[in-house]
Amino acid sequence: MKNARKIAFVTLSALVLGAVFPYVNFALDQTYQQLKVIVDVLELIKDSYVEQIDPQKLVYGAARGMVEELDDFSQFMEPDVYDRVKSDTEGEFGGIGIRVDSKDGWLTVVTPLPNTPAWKAQMLPGDKIIKIEGVTTKDLIIDEAIKKLRGKPGTKVNITTAREPEEKNAEWITRDIALTRELIKTENVKWRMLDDKTGYVKIVEFTGHATENFEKALAELKGKGMEALVVDLRYNPGGLLASAVDISKLFMNGNKMIVYTKGRKPENYQEFRANGSARYELLPLVVLMNRYSASASEIVAGALQDNKRALIIGERSFGKASVQSMIPLSDKSALRLTIAKYYTPSGKSIQHDAKNETGGISPDIEVKVTLDTEKKLLQQGEEIYFPGKDDKGDKKKDAARDEVLERAVELLKAREVLGNLKPGK
């Protein structure tokens, strides 16, 4: 009798639940029908495919296929891949000297590092690495691609690159390159005085000591008479959010918004604001960007632009500003899933949306340079702008003009002149 009452109660509860929440049943039914297609395909392949296939491979393939429908940064990782991604690379490592990102499913060069194998091989920003050791990199997890490029210094790695032609509708130019890995040592901040009043700081990437080195640069430049500043974020692929926020705080006071994240879930909303007084609140500031400026560099530029704190010059930025969460799964595989996006203080999404042609940070003043000029500026950059190089001699006379930097200096000087005007006198 008791069992009968239990069954009746459960049945009644189910009926009541179905009546009160009909959409729950509908959603469950829809999900089941959608999953049934995958199960049916799995069973058909197992029963009828010409060769015997490991069902686990089919399941992983289905998982990868689902994630590939999302974006370039969400990824499904099989257990062995997840293990390699989790493991920290300790000590020094060999590499070819490039910063890379994923674009349209391809491993894409953001910038080659000076005097590295990639630099010497004349690789350029925008080059796509389409093969590593003869194997395609299409939709390859970026962590895996980086591990394939790294290795013991002195060892070789063979890659194939594809470069977009300058002429429209022409075929991409492919090239096979054999590179010998070297020990890669990089600086994250470089600086110098451009003239007796204008300081210049290039943030290469927002790594762990970027804020510390940036503050060191500003202090040194201030001691040399700096009254205005150019911050160069061109080719900067990003890095740590904390570094981007801390650097922004140096120029903005009070409780001003720097950036915020927003996703479908309320808990993914998070604000990052300035606090207290800013040491360089009144320092005239211009920021340089181009189409390879991404992630943390876009956060800084967006914050300074929306708060009317700096003028942005150059090109529209890359548009990479999404938040990923690493979610371990039951069989030790994992899902890296985009759960939120970054937004500028005014509410603009930084993440690139190709369909709607939105995203990225649009410059206040657009200045584009040709691919040939870009190449020359990258090659001569160390000689022209950074400490420890001889500014004298014929090399500077023959150097390509950096029109973006020149425009920034002109605007800062014009601001000084206009500020000294005294109407009515």
C-alpha positions in Angstrom: 0.0 0.0 0.0 2.8 2.3 0.9 4.5 1.6 -2.4 1.3 2.4 -4.3 1.0 5.7 -2.4 4.7 6.5 -3.3 4.1 5.7 -7.0 0.9 7.8 -7.0 2.8 10.7 -5.3 5.7 10.6 -7.8 3.3 10.4 -10.8 1.3 13.3 -9.4 4.4 15.3 -8.8 5.6 14.7 -12.3 2.2 15.8 -13.7 2.3 18.9 -11.5 5.9 19.7 -12.5 5.0 19.3 -16.1 1.9 21.5 -15.8 3.7 24.2 -13.9 7.0 24.1 -15.9 6.0 22.8 -19.4 9.1 24.4 -20.9 11.3 22.1 -18.7 9.9 19.0 -20.4 10.1 20.7 -23.8 13.7 21.7 -23.3 14.6 18.2 -22.1 12.8 16.6 -25.0 14.6 19.0 -27.5 18.0 18.2 -26.0 17.3 14.5 -26.2 16.3 14.7 -29.8 19.4 16.7 -30.6 21.7 14.2 -28.8 19.8 11.3 -30.5 21.2 12.4 -33.8 24.8 12.1 -32.5 24.0 8.7 -30.9 22.4 7.5 -34.2 25.4 8.5 -36.2 27.8 6.9 -33.7 25.9 3.6 -33.9 25.7 3.6 -37.7 29.4 4.2 -38.0 30.1 1.4 -35.5 27.8 -1.1 -37.3 28.3 -0.2 -41.0 31.5 1.7 -41.7 33.9 -0.2 -43.9 36.6 -0.4 -41.2 36.4 -0.8 -37.4 36.6 2.5 -35.6 37.4 3.2 -32.0 34.2 4.7 -30.5 36.2 7.0 -28.2 37.8 8.7 -31.2 34.3 9.3 -32.6 33.1 10.9 -29.4 36.2 13.1 -29.2 35.7 14.1 -32.8 32.1 15.0 -32.1 33.2 17.1 -29.2 35.8 18.9 -31.3 33.2 19.5 -34.0 30.8 21.1 -31.5 33.4 23.4 -30.1 34.7 24.5 -33.5 31.3 26.0 -34.1 31.9 28.5 -31.4 35.0 30.7 -31.8 38.7 30.6 -32.3 39.5 30.5 -28.6 37.1 27.8 -27.3 38.8 24.3 -27.6 38.2 20.7 -26.7 41.3 18.9 -25.4 41.8 15.2 -25.2 43.4 13.9 -22.0 47.0 13.8 -23.3 46.7 17.3 -24.8 45.2 18.7 -21.6 48.1 17.2 -19.6 50.6 19.0 -21.8 48.8 22.3 -21.6 48.6 22.1 -17.8 52.3 21.3 -17.4 54.3 24.5 -16.9 57.4 25.1 -19.0 60.2 25.6 -16.5 63.5 27.3 -17.1 64.8 28.4 -20.5 63.5 27.1 -23.8 64.4 27.3 -27.4 62.1 28.7 -30.0 62.0 30.6 -33.3 61.1 34.0 -31.9 57.5 34.9 -32.8 54.4 35.9 -31.0 51.4 34.1 -32.4 47.6 34.1 -32.2 44.8 32.2 -33.8 42.8 33.9 -36.6 40.3 32.2 -38.8 41.5 28.9 -37.4 45.1 29.4 -38.5 48.2 30.1 -36.4 49.0 33.7 -37.3 52.1 35.7 -36.6 51.5 38.8 -34.5 55.1 39.9 -34.6 58.6 38.4 -35.0 61.0 39.3 -32.2 64.2 41.2 -33.2 67.3 39.2 -34.0 65.6 35.8 -33.7 65.4 32.9 -36.3 61.9 34.1 -37.4 63.2 37.7 -37.7 66.2 36.6 -39.8 63.9 34.5 -42.0 62.0 37.7 -42.7 58.7 36.5 -41.3 56.2 39.3 -41.0 53.1 40.1 -38.9 50.0 38.5 -40.6 51.9 35.5 -42.0 50.0 32.3 -41.3 51.9 29.2 -40.3 50.0 26.6 -42.2 52.2 23.6 -41.6 54.7 22.5 -38.9 56.8 19.5 -39.9 54.5 19.0 -42.9 51.4 18.7 -40.7 48.6 21.3 -41.2 47.9 23.7 -38.3 44.3 24.3 -39.3 42.3 24.4 -36.1 45.3 23.3 -34.0 45.0 24.2 -30.4 47.4 27.2 -30.0 49.1 25.8 -26.9 49.9 22.7 -29.0 51.2 24.7 -31.9 53.5 26.7 -29.6 54.8 23.5 -28.1 55.6 22.1 -31.6 57.6 25.3 -32.4 59.5 25.2 -29.1 62.3 22.8 -28.4 65.9 22.5 -27.4 68.2 25.3 -28.7 70.1 24.1 -31.8 67.4 21.7 -33.0 65.6 22.4 -36.3 61.9 22.9 -37.1 60.4 23.1 -40.6 57.4 25.3 -41.2 55.3 26.4 -44.2 54.0 30.0 -44.2 51.4 31.8 -46.3 51.4 35.5 -46.8 48.5 37.6 -48.1 49.5 39.3 -51.4 49.2 43.1 -51.7 47.2 42.8 -54.9 43.6 41.9 -54.4 42.3 38.5 -55.6 45.9 37.2 -56.1 46.9 33.9 -54.5 48.6 33.8 -51.1 52.4 33.4 -51.3 53.5 30.2 -49.6 57.1 29.5 -48.4 58.9 26.5 -46.8 61.3 27.6 -44.1 63.8 25.6 -42.1 64.6 27.3 -38.8 67.1 26.4 -36.1 65.7 27.1 -32.6 67.6 29.5 -30.3 67.3 30.5 -26.7 64.8 33.3 -26.8 65.1 36.2 -24.3 62.7 39.1 -24.6 62.1 42.5 -23.0 58.5 43.5 -22.2 59.1 47.3 -22.1 61.5 49.6 -24.0 61.8 53.3 -23.8 63.7 56.5 -24.8 63.3 60.3 -25.2 62.1 61.3 -28.7 63.1 64.9 -28.1 63.8 67.1 -25.1 60.2 67.0 -23.9 58.5 63.8 -25.4 59.0 60.4 -23.9 58.4 57.1 -25.8 57.6 53.8 -24.2 56.9 50.6 -26.2 55.1 47.8 -24.3 56.1 44.6 -26.1 53.6 42.5 -24.1 51.8 42.6 -20.8 53.8 39.9 -19.0 54.5 39.6 -15.2 56.9 42.5 -14.8 55.4 44.8 -17.4 53.9 47.2 -14.8 57.1 47.4 -12.8 59.2 48.0 -15.9 56.7 50.6 -17.3 56.9 52.6 -14.0 60.6 52.4 -14.1 60.6 53.7 -17.7 58.3 56.6 -16.8 60.4 57.6 -13.8 63.6 57.6 -15.9 61.9 59.6 -18.7 60.5 62.1 -16.2 64.0 62.6 -14.8 65.1 63.5 -18.4 62.5 66.2 -18.7 59.5 64.3 -20.2 56.4 66.5 -20.4 54.4 64.4 -22.8 54.3 60.7 -23.6 53.8 58.3 -26.5 52.8 54.7 -25.6 53.4 52.3 -28.4 51.1 49.2 -28.4 51.6 48.2 -32.0 52.1 44.5 -32.5 51.4 43.9 -28.8 49.5 40.6 -28.5 48.3 41.2 -25.0 49.1 39.2 -21.8 48.0 39.6 -18.2 44.8 41.4 -17.4 46.3 42.6 -14.1 49.1 44.4 -16.0 46.7 46.1 -18.3 44.6 47.3 -15.4 47.5 48.5 -13.3 49.1 50.4 -16.2 45.7 52.1 -16.9 45.5 53.1 -13.2 48.7 55.2 -13.6 46.8 57.6 -15.8 43.3 57.6 -14.4 42.1 58.6 -10.9 39.0 58.2 -8.8 36.7 55.3 -9.5 36.8 55.4 -13.3 35.9 52.3 -15.1 38.8 50.6 -16.9 37.1 47.5 -18.3 34.3 45.0 -17.4 33.4 41.5 -18.4 29.9 40.2 -19.2 28.6 36.8 -20.1 25.3 34.9 -20.0 25.6 34.2 -16.3 25.4 37.0 -13.7 28.5 35.7 -12.0 30.6 36.4 -15.1 30.0 40.1 -14.7 33.0 41.8 -13.2 34.2 45.4 -13.1 37.8 46.7 -13.0 38.2 50.3 -11.9 40.8 52.9 -11.1 41.3 53.8 -7.5 42.8 56.6 -5.6 45.1 59.2 -7.3 46.9 58.6 -10.5 50.6 59.5 -10.5 50.5 60.6 -14.2 46.9 61.9 -14.3 47.8 65.1 -16.1 50.6 63.9 -18.4 49.6 64.5 -22.1 49.3 61.1 -23.7 49.0 59.5 -27.2 48.7 55.7 -27.8 49.7 54.0 -31.0 47.9 50.9 -32.2 47.7 48.7 -35.3 45.7 45.7 -36.5 48.0 43.3 -34.5 47.4 45.1 -31.1 45.2 42.6 -29.1 43.8 41.6 -25.8 45.4 43.5 -22.9 46.7 46.2 -25.2 43.1 46.8 -26.4 41.9 47.0 -22.8 44.4 49.8 -22.1 43.6 51.7 -25.3 39.8 51.3 -24.8 40.0 52.6 -21.2 42.1 55.6 -22.0 40.0 56.4 -25.1 36.6 56.1 -23.4 37.7 58.2 -20.4 39.0 60.9 -22.7 42.5 60.4 -21.2 44.5 59.7 -24.4 44.3 60.0 -28.2 44.5 56.8 -30.1 46.4 56.9 -33.4 47.0 54.2 -36.0 44.7 51.3 -37.2 41.8 49.5 -35.8 43.0 46.8 -33.4 42.8 43.0 -33.6 39.6 42.5 -31.6 40.6 39.7 -29.2 38.9 40.2 -25.8 37.1 37.1 -24.5 37.4 35.3 -21.2 38.0 31.6 -21.3 37.4 29.0 -18.5 39.3 25.7 -18.4 36.8 23.0 -17.4 38.1 19.5 -16.6 35.8 16.6 -17.8 35.2 13.2 -16.3 37.7 11.3 -18.4 40.5 13.8 -17.8 39.9 15.6 -21.1 39.0 19.3 -20.8 37.0 22.1 -22.4 38.3 25.6 -22.7 35.2 27.6 -23.1 34.6 31.3 -23.7 32.3 32.4 -20.9 32.4 36.2 -21.2 33.7 39.1 -23.2 35.5 42.3 -22.3 33.7 45.6 -22.8 35.2 49.2 -22.8 33.8 51.7 -20.2 31.3 53.0 -22.7 29.9 49.5 -23.3 31.6 48.6 -26.6 32.5 44.9 -27.1 36.2 44.6 -27.9 35.8 41.1 -29.3 35.9 41.1 -33.1 32.6 40.2 -34.8 33.3 39.5 -38.5 29.6 39.2 -39.4 28.7 42.6 -38.0 32.1 44.2 -38.6 32.3 45.3 -35.0 34.9 44.9 -32.2 38.5 46.1 -31.8 39.4 49.6 -30.8 38.9 52.2 -33.6 41.6 54.9 -33.5 40.7 58.6 -33.1 43.0 59.3 -36.0 43.6 56.6 -38.6 47.0 56.3 -40.1 47.8 53.3 -42.3 51.2 52.2 -43.6 52.1 49.9 -46.5 53.3 46.4 -46.0 56.7 47.4 -47.4 57.0 50.3 -44.9 55.9 48.0 -42.1 58.7 45.5 -43.0 61.3 48.3 -43.0 60.1 49.7 -39.7 60.3 46.3 -38.0 63.8 45.7 -39.3 65.1 49.1 -38.3 63.1 49.5 -35.1 65.9 48.5 -32.7 68.3 51.0 -34.3 66.0 54.0 -34.3 64.0 53.9 -31.1 65.5 51.9 -28.3 68.3 52.5 -25.7 71.8 51.2 -26.3 71.7 52.0 -30.0 73.7 54.6 -31.9 71.4 57.3 -33.3 74.2 58.8 -35.4 75.4 57.8 -38.8 73.9 57.3 -42.3 71.4 54.5 -41.2 69.0 57.0 -39.7 69.1 59.1 -42.9 68.0 56.2 -45.0 65.4 54.9 -42.5 61.8 54.6 -43.4 59.5 57.2 -41.9 57.3 56.1 -39.1 54.3 58.3 -40.0 52.2 57.0 -37.1 54.8 58.0 -34.5 55.5 61.3 -36.3 51.8 62.2 -36.2 51.7 61.5 -32.5 54.7 63.8 -31.8 53.1 66.5 -33.9 49.8 66.4 -32.0 51.6 66.6 -28.6 53.6 69.6 -29.8 50.5 71.2 -31.2 48.7 70.7 -27.8 51.6 72.4 -26.1 51.5 75.4 -28.5 47.7 75.7 -28.2 47.9 75.5 -24.4 50.3 78.5 -24.4 48.0 80.7 -26.4 46.4 83.5 -24.4 43.3 84.8 -26.2 42.6 88.5 -25.8 46.1 89.6 -25.2 
